[in-house]
Amino acid sequence: MAETPEWGIHRSAFGVHSFGRKEYQIVDGKIVYADRGPVGVLVTEQHVGPATEPTLGDLSEALIAACGTDYGVHSPVWISRFTDAARQAAAYRKGRVLIAGDAAHVHPPDGGQGLQTGVQDAVNLGWKLAQVVKGASPECLLDTYHTERHPVAARVLRNTMASIVLRREDDRTKALRDTMSELLGMDEPRRRFGAMMSGLDIHYDLGEGHPLLGRRMPDLDLVTANGPLRVFTLLHDARPMLLNLGEPGGFDITPWADRVQSIDAEYAGRWELPAIGEVNAPTAVLVRPDGYVAWVGDSTQVGLADSLTAWFGPPTAA
């Protein structure tokens, strides 16, 4: 831009617009923008734009309508246009056809929730598809993809539709927005909304039991026989893992050893989950390749064989 706009998020009769340098630093909790470089711009058009690729002229026109000037905008790196459309496919699987990401759900993208939702779709589906293609698991495992991921995206659509409503400029919406701001100034609501927006509060219904069951495994700093390791490092090969934090060798998963890695480790810190907080330390956990906990054990193996079979196929004969 030839001129410097007022940085930050602003509102007008049309809606929200914002400006910020692409290069910045966080100093004492505040954004400090670089003196030069590209500017990121978001502006609400006065009228719904056509279903064509937007041009620099379209951007200039929208800025003038919203701000009274286009600030001498030039040399765009890229320009895109989006709406508040919120749609979701009725089914994520039909026979041999499976969909994920933007093919499965679409919503306003400026909250950033679509990226992590689409990536988690792909990771959830990927390891299950591999299990079926290799013949390790029956085809019905693929049905759990829709069962688990469809409600997640439905919630994201609900969240983004609510955020669009909160942008309206009438007096009643402003009052609602102020009320929400007060709530988010409190620790508990802020933690819950933060976990919801980031997708870290996702809970798959895998039955009753420990609060970890069906939730994302925390990335703990472990102590193993091979030295210190992070939990997520152990998932880099996309192999499921039985993490034993009790007596070394206390769990026998030999019939699944070709598919599931068994790790003996120690962890002395707190077990804490986003939105939920601290939970009791388990003796062992079975972690799926997508990072979600499929089984939580105490000092026994009750239910472990059933979980291994359900998610990673029947045991291999001796």
C-alpha positions as CSV (number, residue, x, y, z in Angstrom):
1,M,0.0,0.0,0.0
2,A,1.2,3.5,-0.8
3,E,-0.4,4.8,2.4
4,T,-0.5,3.3,5.9
5,P,-3.9,2.2,7.1
6,E,-4.9,2.0,10.7
7,W,-3.7,-1.4,11.8
8,G,-6.1,-3.9,13.5
9,I,-9.7,-4.9,13.1
10,H,-12.4,-2.4,12.4
11,R,-16.1,-2.3,11.8
12,S,-18.4,-0.4,9.4
13,A,-21.9,-0.5,8.2
14,F,-20.8,-3.2,5.7
15,G,-19.1,-5.4,8.3
16,V,-15.6,-6.2,9.4
17,H,-12.3,-5.0,7.8
18,S,-8.8,-5.4,9.0
19,F,-5.2,-4.5,8.2
20,G,-1.9,-5.9,9.3
21,R,1.7,-6.3,8.0
22,K,2.5,-9.8,7.0
23,E,5.7,-9.4,9.0
24,Y,5.4,-8.6,12.7
25,Q,6.7,-9.4,16.2
26,I,5.1,-9.9,19.6
27,V,6.6,-7.5,22.1
28,D,5.2,-7.4,25.7
29,G,2.1,-9.2,24.5
30,K,1.4,-6.6,21.7
31,I,1.7,-6.9,17.9
32,V,4.5,-4.7,16.5
33,Y,4.4,-4.5,12.7
34,A,7.4,-4.1,10.4
35,D,7.9,-0.8,8.8
36,R,7.8,-2.2,5.3
37,G,6.5,-5.2,3.5
38,P,3.2,-6.7,2.2
39,V,-0.1,-5.9,4.0
40,G,-2.7,-8.5,4.8
41,V,-6.2,-7.0,4.1
42,L,-9.7,-8.3,4.9
43,V,-12.6,-6.2,3.7
44,T,-16.4,-6.8,3.5
45,E,-17.8,-5.9,0.1
46,Q,-20.9,-3.7,0.0
47,H,-22.7,-6.2,-2.2
48,V,-22.2,-10.0,-2.6
49,G,-19.5,-10.4,-5.2
50,P,-19.8,-12.4,-8.3
51,A,-18.6,-16.1,-8.4
52,T,-15.5,-15.1,-10.3
53,E,-11.9,-14.6,-9.3
54,P,-11.6,-11.2,-7.6
55,T,-9.4,-8.5,-9.1
56,L,-7.3,-5.7,-7.8
57,G,-10.1,-3.4,-9.0
58,D,-12.6,-5.3,-6.9
59,L,-10.4,-4.9,-3.8
60,S,-9.9,-1.2,-4.5
61,E,-13.6,-0.6,-4.9
62,A,-14.4,-2.5,-1.7
63,L,-11.8,-0.5,0.3
64,I,-13.1,2.8,-1.0
65,A,-16.7,1.9,0.0
66,A,-15.6,0.7,3.5
67,C,-12.9,3.2,4.3
68,G,-13.2,6.1,1.9
69,T,-9.8,5.2,0.3
70,D,-8.0,2.2,-1.1
71,Y,-4.7,3.4,0.5
72,G,-3.0,3.1,-2.9
73,V,-3.2,-0.7,-2.9
74,H,-1.0,-2.3,-5.6
75,S,1.0,-5.4,-6.5
76,P,-1.2,-8.1,-4.9
77,V,0.4,-11.4,-4.0
78,W,-3.0,-13.1,-4.1
79,I,-6.7,-12.1,-3.7
80,S,-9.5,-14.4,-2.8
81,R,-13.2,-14.0,-2.0
82,F,-15.3,-16.0,0.4
83,T,-18.9,-15.8,1.7
84,D,-20.6,-16.9,4.9
85,A,-21.9,-20.1,3.3
86,A,-22.0,-23.0,5.7
87,R,-22.7,-26.5,4.2
88,Q,-21.8,-30.1,5.0
89,A,-22.1,-33.3,3.1
90,A,-24.8,-35.6,4.4
91,A,-22.4,-38.6,4.3
92,Y,-18.6,-38.8,4.2
93,R,-18.6,-42.3,2.7
94,K,-20.7,-44.1,0.1
95,G,-19.2,-47.4,-0.8
96,R,-15.7,-46.8,-2.3
97,V,-16.1,-43.0,-2.3
98,L,-14.9,-41.1,0.7
99,I,-14.6,-37.3,1.1
100,A,-12.7,-35.1,3.4
101,G,-11.8,-31.4,4.0
102,D,-13.5,-28.8,1.8
103,A,-15.3,-31.5,-0.1
104,A,-17.0,-32.6,3.2
105,H,-17.7,-29.2,4.8
106,V,-17.4,-25.5,3.9
107,H,-17.8,-22.4,6.1
108,P,-16.4,-18.9,6.5
109,P,-12.6,-19.5,6.7
110,D,-11.3,-16.5,8.5
111,G,-11.4,-18.2,11.9
112,G,-8.9,-20.8,10.7
113,Q,-10.9,-23.8,11.9
114,G,-11.3,-25.3,8.5
115,L,-7.6,-26.1,8.2
116,Q,-7.2,-28.2,11.3
117,T,-10.6,-29.8,10.7
118,G,-9.7,-30.9,7.2
119,V,-6.3,-32.1,8.3
120,Q,-7.8,-34.1,11.1
121,D,-10.3,-35.6,8.6
122,A,-7.5,-36.8,6.5
123,V,-5.5,-38.3,9.4
124,N,-8.5,-39.9,10.8
125,L,-9.3,-41.5,7.5
126,G,-5.8,-42.3,6.4
127,W,-4.8,-44.9,8.9
128,K,-8.2,-46.6,8.8
129,L,-8.0,-46.8,5.0
130,A,-4.5,-48.2,5.2
131,Q,-5.7,-50.9,7.7
132,V,-8.5,-52.0,5.3
133,V,-6.4,-51.9,2.1
134,K,-3.8,-54.1,3.8
135,G,-6.5,-56.5,4.9
136,A,-5.7,-56.0,8.6
137,S,-9.1,-54.7,9.4
138,P,-12.6,-55.3,8.0
139,E,-14.2,-52.7,5.7
140,C,-16.6,-51.6,8.5
141,L,-13.8,-49.8,10.1
142,L,-14.3,-47.1,7.4
143,D,-17.7,-46.4,8.8
144,T,-16.2,-45.0,12.0
145,Y,-14.7,-42.2,9.8
146,H,-18.1,-40.6,9.3
147,T,-19.3,-41.5,12.8
148,E,-16.4,-39.6,14.4
149,R,-15.7,-36.7,12.0
150,H,-19.2,-35.6,10.8
151,P,-20.2,-34.3,14.3
152,V,-16.9,-32.4,14.6
153,A,-17.5,-30.5,11.4
154,A,-21.2,-29.9,12.3
155,R,-20.0,-28.2,15.4
156,V,-17.5,-26.1,13.5
157,L,-20.3,-24.9,11.1
158,R,-22.3,-24.0,14.2
159,N,-19.4,-22.0,15.6
160,T,-18.7,-20.1,12.4
161,M,-22.4,-19.3,11.8
162,A,-22.5,-17.9,15.4
163,S,-19.4,-15.8,14.7
164,I,-21.0,-14.3,11.6
165,V,-24.1,-13.3,13.5
166,L,-21.9,-11.6,16.2
167,R,-20.4,-9.3,13.4
168,R,-23.7,-7.5,12.8
169,E,-23.8,-3.9,13.7
170,D,-27.3,-3.5,15.1
171,D,-27.7,-2.5,18.7
172,R,-28.9,-5.9,19.9
173,T,-26.0,-7.7,18.3
174,K,-23.6,-5.2,19.8
175,A,-25.1,-5.9,23.2
176,L,-24.6,-9.7,22.7
177,R,-21.1,-9.1,21.5
178,D,-20.2,-7.1,24.6
179,T,-21.7,-9.9,26.8
180,M,-19.6,-12.5,25.0
181,S,-16.5,-10.3,25.5
182,E,-17.2,-10.2,29.2
183,L,-17.6,-14.0,29.4
184,L,-14.3,-14.5,27.4
185,G,-12.6,-12.3,29.9
186,M,-13.0,-15.1,32.5
187,D,-10.6,-18.0,32.6
188,E,-13.1,-20.9,32.4
189,P,-15.0,-19.7,29.3
190,R,-11.8,-18.6,27.6
191,R,-10.2,-22.1,28.1
192,R,-13.3,-23.8,26.7
193,F,-13.7,-21.6,23.7
194,G,-9.9,-21.8,23.0
195,A,-10.1,-25.6,23.1
196,M,-13.2,-25.5,20.9
197,M,-11.7,-23.2,18.3
198,S,-8.4,-25.1,18.1
199,G,-10.1,-28.5,17.9
200,L,-8.3,-29.7,21.1
201,D,-11.6,-30.5,22.9
202,I,-12.7,-33.1,20.4
203,H,-14.1,-36.2,22.1
204,Y,-15.0,-39.3,20.2
205,D,-17.6,-41.5,21.9
206,L,-15.6,-44.6,22.6
207,G,-17.6,-45.6,25.7
208,E,-17.5,-44.9,29.4
209,G,-14.3,-44.8,31.4
210,H,-11.3,-42.5,32.0
211,P,-11.6,-38.9,30.8
212,L,-8.7,-39.6,28.3
213,L,-10.8,-42.2,26.4
214,G,-11.7,-40.8,23.0
215,R,-9.6,-37.6,23.5
216,R,-6.3,-36.4,22.0
217,M,-3.3,-37.8,23.8
218,P,-1.2,-35.1,25.6
219,D,2.3,-34.7,24.1
220,L,4.1,-35.7,27.3
221,D,7.9,-35.7,28.0
222,L,8.6,-39.4,28.6
223,V,11.6,-41.2,30.0
224,T,12.3,-44.5,28.2
225,A,15.1,-47.0,28.1
226,N,16.4,-45.2,25.0
227,G,16.4,-41.8,26.7
228,P,13.9,-38.9,26.8
229,L,11.1,-38.9,24.1
230,R,8.0,-36.9,23.4
231,V,4.8,-38.9,22.9
232,F,4.1,-37.4,19.4
233,T,7.6,-38.3,18.3
234,L,6.6,-42.0,18.8
235,L,3.6,-41.4,16.4
236,H,5.7,-40.1,13.5
237,D,5.6,-43.5,11.8
238,A,1.8,-43.5,12.0
239,R,1.8,-46.7,14.0
240,P,-0.5,-47.2,16.9
241,M,1.1,-47.4,20.3
242,L,0.5,-49.1,23.7
243,L,2.2,-46.8,26.2
244,N,2.9,-48.6,29.4
245,L,3.6,-46.3,32.4
246,G,3.4,-49.1,35.0
247,E,5.6,-52.1,35.6
248,P,7.9,-52.7,32.5
249,G,6.5,-55.5,30.4
250,G,3.3,-55.5,32.3
251,F,1.1,-55.7,29.1
252,D,1.4,-58.5,26.5
253,I,0.3,-57.5,23.0
254,T,2.3,-60.1,21.2
255,P,-0.5,-61.1,18.8
256,W,-0.6,-57.5,17.5
257,A,3.1,-56.8,17.6
258,D,3.3,-56.6,13.8
259,R,0.9,-53.6,13.9
260,V,1.2,-52.0,17.4
261,Q,4.3,-50.7,19.0
262,S,4.7,-51.3,22.8
263,I,6.6,-48.7,24.7
264,D,7.6,-48.9,28.4
265,A,8.1,-45.4,29.8
266,E,7.9,-43.2,32.9
267,Y,6.2,-39.8,33.3
268,A,6.3,-37.8,36.5
269,G,4.3,-34.7,35.5
270,R,0.7,-33.7,35.6
271,W,-1.9,-35.1,33.1
272,E,-3.8,-32.2,31.9
273,L,-6.3,-31.9,29.0
274,P,-7.6,-28.8,27.2
275,A,-11.0,-27.6,28.5
276,I,-11.1,-30.4,31.1
277,G,-8.0,-29.8,33.2
278,E,-6.1,-32.3,35.3
279,V,-7.0,-36.0,35.2
280,N,-5.8,-39.0,37.0
281,A,-2.7,-40.6,35.7
282,P,-3.4,-44.0,33.9
283,T,-1.3,-47.1,34.0
284,A,-1.4,-47.5,30.3
285,V,-3.0,-46.0,27.2
286,L,-3.6,-47.3,23.7
287,V,-3.0,-44.5,21.2
288,R,-4.3,-44.6,17.7
289,P,-2.1,-43.3,14.8
290,D,-4.2,-40.1,14.7
291,G,-3.2,-39.4,18.3
292,Y,-6.6,-40.3,20.0
293,V,-6.8,-42.6,23.0
294,A,-8.6,-45.9,22.2
295,W,-8.2,-47.6,25.6
296,V,-7.1,-46.6,29.1
297,G,-5.9,-49.2,31.6
298,D,-5.1,-49.6,35.2
299,S,-3.0,-52.5,36.4
300,T,-5.0,-55.1,34.3
301,Q,-5.6,-55.7,30.6
302,V,-9.4,-55.7,30.9
303,G,-10.8,-54.5,27.5
304,L,-7.4,-54.2,25.9
305,A,-7.7,-57.2,23.5
306,D,-11.2,-56.0,22.4
307,S,-9.9,-52.5,21.6
308,L,-6.9,-53.8,19.8
309,T,-9.1,-56.0,17.6
310,A,-11.7,-53.3,17.0
311,W,-9.2,-50.7,15.8
312,F,-6.2,-52.7,14.5
313,G,-7.7,-56.0,13.4
314,P,-7.8,-59.6,14.9
315,P,-4.8,-61.0,16.5
316,T,-2.2,-62.8,14.5
317,A,-2.1,-66.6,15.1
318,A,1.0,-67.9,16.7
